Structures are given as C-alpha cells and as structure tokens.
Amino acid sequence: QGVTYPACHGIWSKWAPPLERSRLATTAFCGEGGGTGLGRGVRMGVSWGAGLGLGVWMGIRGSHAGGEWGGLGWGVWIRTGGWGGGFPRVFGGSELQPLPPPQLATPWRRFFTSMPVYAIIVANFCRSWTFYLLLISQPAYFEEVFGFEISKVALPVSPFWGAEGWFPPGFGMEATLLLVVGYSHSRSVAISFLVLAVGFSGFAISGFNVNHLDIAPRYASVLMGLSNGVGTLSGMVCPLIVGALTRHKTREEWQWVFLIAALVHYAGVIFYGIFASGETQDWAEP
C-alpha cells in the first residue's frame, strides 16, 4: 500500500501534459477520500447488521470488500494497458503515445539541500498529524467528552480540490476550526466544525500532495515516497501523545490534544508558505 502514492505520481509525471499534472493527480487522489468514507460506512453497517443477526455475513463481506475493489481496479488497470515498461502519454485530441521512462540517477544530495522539498515533507507530516488524530482518536473524543456512541461517529470525507495556492488558507482554516472543535461544549457545534475542518483539509492536501509534480516531475514518485514516509511517522507519534495527555479522559485534556494539533498545523503552514515553490527546480531539469 505504501508504494501506491509514489506510483501514481510516477505515472502522472509521464502521462499528463505539464499544465494538467496537478489537476489530474488531485482527481486521482479523490479516490482516497471516497474509499475512506465507504470503508467506514461498511464497518458501521457491520455493527448494525450484528444487531439484526446478520453480523457474521456482513463481517465477512466487509472484511473482503476492500480487497475485492482493489482487485477490480488492478484488473481494469491491466486491461487498459497500464502495465509495462512504457507509459502512454495523454495529448489533447490525439491518441495515446508511448513514452519510455528515462534512466536517470536520483540526485539525493539535491533533495536534502532543497528547501521546497523540505516544505513538502513538513507539510505532509503536519497534515498527517491531524489525519491520524481524527482517524484514530475522533471516536474516543466524542465518547469521552460528549458521551456519543462510537458506532455513530464517522470520519467526514472531503474531496481534494485546487492547487498549491490553496494550501495556506486551507491549512490555516483547518487548524482554526479544530480549535473550535476541541473547545466546544456542544456536540452539534463540535460535529459541525469538524466537518468544516475536514472540508478545508481538501484544499490543504491538494496543495502539497501534488507539489512534487511542480518542482521535480522527473522525480515526483521518489519525492512522494520520501515525504509520505516521513508523514506516516506522525501516525506513530500522535497516538502516543494523545494517550499520554488523556489518561483521565477529561474535556480539558482533550482541549490540549486539539491545541497541539492546531499548533502543528500553524507551524506547517508557516514553513510551507515561506519555503514552498511551484517552479521546476534546476536540479530536476532534463
């Protein structure tokens, strides 16, 4: 699963016209949000089905649904010619034409001395912090603070819009709205602002998640693997901090959790706003 994102970037860097790369990659990433929402819906259906005596059957179907859809997508991919050494490139109004991938040495030193690369890495880590916070700890927050049954809590899903220019306002608004969620004393207000926060995350993710294609299309897949790998580290750090801060499961402890998440967001948007670039870097030129 970890190679999927880098593979997508590698494909779009060869398939898509330069001015359409960000848009097409953003469109492809919409599948992640849709898959997350559908998967959570299936799991909720499993819990409801158990109460109706259908839990065993639905549990089996739910556990295999992701694999079935993945296998179907793989089959379509093979059938349409996505497999092989060359990649068809999309040109407006013309047929697909093969474009053999060039064999180039990866400029690792230039990666680690490029501030636009660090901007993407930092943004990925900071955004992933909230993603894992909501994915893992959101049900516990609503149950411990509002007494809201876990099975009724579903992670809102947002599509990915825009381009890199939307990252700062989207990221900043998400951080601000998360503060409202954490300090809310009303369940309905918390849920409403949570939905808004995740909605604005679509603007944020559609910025840094496709920025690799802007600064270094030749090495977009490598940079995506690098930044996404660092971002995944927040999935290990965030739950540990949440667990340490919420030992007594009080509202005040959860407020600290959301305050830290917002501060991580603000740090990410400031760093990205200063050092990010939308121009192809000199070390990535042919």
Disulfide bonds with the S-S distance in Angstrom:
none
